[in-house]
């Protein structure tokens, strides 16, 4: 995968090192020249360092944002992370944007605009490895002997067969045998609800599904085709 990271401080450097160590291509946007120079010496693998402001669309384009599978903003400034992710999403149509949130009180703002936000660096790395590769399906945890997974699946921002304002009725989602929709994390209200047959899902919501590991791809395909 090709991943663009905004922020080359300790968090960004560690994240880039982890991803490069797993064979991914990485571009880092860093506004401080000394930090950018440090990264160009310390990192190993296929990487690109851009000395520039990640909130500037021109610098994002220099970093190859148009071919990016994932954009990650991990600076120590939540407002910059939010703006950069908005640009990557709305201007360059990056499929997945993940932001580091330094102040937990700001997570609600990120949720309201549909940007994934986390505070753990290692969790970000895991999200990129699991969710980006699986097209929006995050493996939250393994259950029992590890043959059952608890998945968190984002409802597509652009629905193919339903009007966005009308949403997708739960009772028309044909999940494969061996999987079950158990809850919905509402983007609008920032809270989870137990799934019912008369519920409607909207873009930005996240469906929580229990599924056997060998049908996770089938579950992904169902939601991806909505």
N, C-alpha and C positions, 0 to 999 in steps of 0.2 A: 504493500500500500504506500501511497504518498501522503504524508502528513505535514501540515504547516503548523508550526507552533509560534505563538506570539509571546515573547518574554523569555529572555535567556539567562535569568538569574538562577539561583540554586534549584528552584523547582523546574524551570524549563530545561536546564542542563541535565538534571537527573532524568527527566522524562525523555528527552532526546536520546540520552545514552541507553536507556532501557529499550526504546523502540529500534534504535540502530543495531543494538545487540541481537534483536530478533529478526534482523534482515530487512527492515522497512527503510524506505527513503524518507528523509526528513529535511525540511527547510525551517530555519529559525529566523524570526524577525525580532531584532533587538535594537532599541534606539540608542543605547549607550555604546560608544565606539570601543572603549576599553573592554567591556564585557563581550562585545562581538568578536574582538580580536582574541580574547581568551578562549571562546568557544571554537574558533577556527583552528586552534592548536590542540585543544583537549579532546574534541569529539573524534570518533573513529567510525568509518563506514561511508555510505553514500549520503552526503549531506550538503546543504547550501546555507550559508549565513548571509543575511541581508541586514545591513546597518541602516535601519529606518523605522519609522513609526508604523506599527501594525494597525493603527486606526485610520491610516491613509490608504485608500483603494489602490493608488499607484504602486505603493510598496508591496501591498498584498499581491498585486499582479506580477511584480518582479519576482516574488517568491514562488510563482507557479500555482497560484490559488485556483485557477481554472481547471487544473487537472487533479486537484486535491481530493482525496477520499474523505479526509477529516481535517477540520480546522480546530485548533485548541488554543485558548487564550489563558495564560497562566501568570499574568503579571500580578503585582501586589495591589493593583488598583481596580476595584470592581467596576467602576464606571467605564474605564478603558476596555476591560474585557467584554463588557456588554456591547459597547459601540462596535468593537472589532468583529464580534460574532454577528451582529446585525448586518454589517457590511458584507461579510462572507456569505451570509444566508440570502440576503435580498439582492445584492448586486451581482454576486458570482454564483448563486444557486448551489452552494456547497451542501451536499446531502446531510452531513452531520457536523454540528458545531458543539463543542464542549467548553464550558468556562469554569475556571477556578473561582470560587467565591470565598473571599477572605472574611467578610462579615456575614454570619448566618442570617442576619435580619434582611439581607438583600436577596436571599434565595427566592422570595415571593416575586420580586420584580422580574427575575430571570424566567421564572415559571410562567408569568403572565404573557411574556413575549415569545414563549415556546423554545427557550434555549436551555439545554441541559446544564446543570450546575452541580459541581461537587467540590469538596475541599481536600480530599485525599489524593496525593500525586499518584500513588500506586493504583488507586481505584480508577483514575483516568486512564492509566496504561492498560488496565484490564478491560475497561469499557471499549477502548479502541480495538484491542485484540478480539474481543468477543462480539460486541455490538456492531461495529462497522463491518466486520467480515460477514455477519449474519443478517445484515440489512435492517437494522433497527430492533433486533431482538437481543435483549440483555439477559444473560443467565444470572439471576439473582442468587440462587443457591441450589445445591444438589440435595436431594432428599433421600432418606432411607439408605440403600446401598450405593446410591449414586446413579441409578438408572432412571430416576425421575427428576425432572428439573422444574424449578419455579422461574417462569419467564416474565419479563416486563416488556411489552411490545407497544411502541409508539404508533398511534393511528396516523396514517399519512397526512401531510399538510395539504396535499392536492389529491382529492378523491377522484377515481376514474369513473365509477358507475353510480355515484350518489351526489346529490347537491350538498355542498358544504354546510349550508344553513340547516338542511334537514337532518344531516348526520346519517349514521348507519345503525339501523335497528339490530340489536343483539340477536334476535331470533332468525335473522337471515344469514348470519355468519356460520358457514358450514365447516366447523372444525373437524379434523380427522379423528377417527377412533383412537382413544388413548390420550386425549387431551380434553381439558375442561377450562372454560373461562370462569374464574372465581371472583374477580373484583375489578374495579375500574378506578384509576387514579385521575380525578378530574382536574384538568389544567386550570379551568376557570375559577374553581373554588379552592384549589390547593388541598383537597382531601380525598380519601379513598371511600368507595362505596362497594358493598357486596353486590355482585352482578345478579341481575334478574332478567327474565325473558322479555319484559316490556321496556328495558333500558335502551337508550340511544347513545351511541358513541360519536364524538365529534373530533375533528382534526386537532391534534395537540393533547388529547386524552391518552392515557396509557392503560392498556389492558393487561391484567395479571392472569397468566395462564399456567396451569399445571400440565406437564406433558412428558411422555416418555422420551428419553434422549434421542432415540432413533427416528422420531418424527418431528423434531424441532424444525428442520428445513421445510417440512410440509406445512407446519403452523405458520412459519414466516411467509410462505407463498400465499396462504389464504388472506392474511392481513395486507400483504403487498399488492394484492389484486383488487382491493376495495375501491 
